Amino acid sequence: LSHKHPTGQEQCASIRSQLLERTNGLQIFLDVYDLDDVTRLEEYIEASMCVLIFMSRGYFSSKACLTEARRALELHKPLIIVHE
């Protein structure tokens, strides 16, 4: 779940929670729970089946968000776009 802090954090936590309730064994990366090293963002994207981009205020001004989005596009990962 790619999002901008703090404008998308609460919404992405809710999306993650709802997806986990409705799926069996799905792993969902959300930085607040899973990020151990910010320099590994591209690796997390590489390991993902798809990327949900939560577009909230400031998303495109965040270096980390742009890194995630760019890497997902480079790898032709399926994208799910959610607009705030």
Buried (B, 14 or more C-beta within 10 A) or exposed (E): BBBBBEBBBEBBBEBBEEEEEEEEEEEBBBBEEEEEEEEEBBEBBEEBEEBBBBBBEBBEEBEBBEBBBEBBEEEEBEEEEBEE
